[in-house]
Amino acid sequence: MGERPALDDRIAAIDRIFRELTWHGQKHAIHTLTRPEIGLTMPQMITLLAIHDSGSCRMGTLADATQQSGGTLTGIVDRLIDDDLVERVRSVNDRRVIEVTLTAEGQARVGQVLDARYADMERILAQFDDGRLDQFEQLLDQFLHGVRGQMPREEDPAREIGA
């Protein structure tokens, strides 16, 4: 009987840490994106990273990957086109199909985001020695595997953006 309260306390503590990590992670990402040299919103970054990860893609595929409605995504893509970060092109496989792809400027901006994320993670993880870093990576991977296992089946096509 004494084990259940201890387990409940651990689960509550881990959930609190996870919520705080999520909160600070979002704040940190927004801070990174609003740097003058990057100048993106969170939905724009998510969209750019999804296009980067998949190459050219149809709007429907992009909507699924980013978990955004078609109307919302159209507005985001239009703004990214205005900023010369993406373009609409005809599919090489089917000329009737229009796909969205990164421009050279879009590729460069994604590179800036990924470089900034890497530099930030490098600073955050500097306190870990190699052994702790390996252990931390394994534990996070195990946790992520558990989280993915709890997702409803209809959400399986969506994947992590920028992974």
PyMOL commands that set and color helices and strands:
alter all, ss='L'
color gray80, all
select helices_A, chain A and resi 3-33+42-54+59-66+70-82+104-127+130-149+153-155
alter helices_A, ss='H'
color red, helices_A
select strands_A, chain A and resi 86-90+98-102
alter strands_A, ss='S'
color yellow, strands_A
deselect
rebuild
show_as cartoon
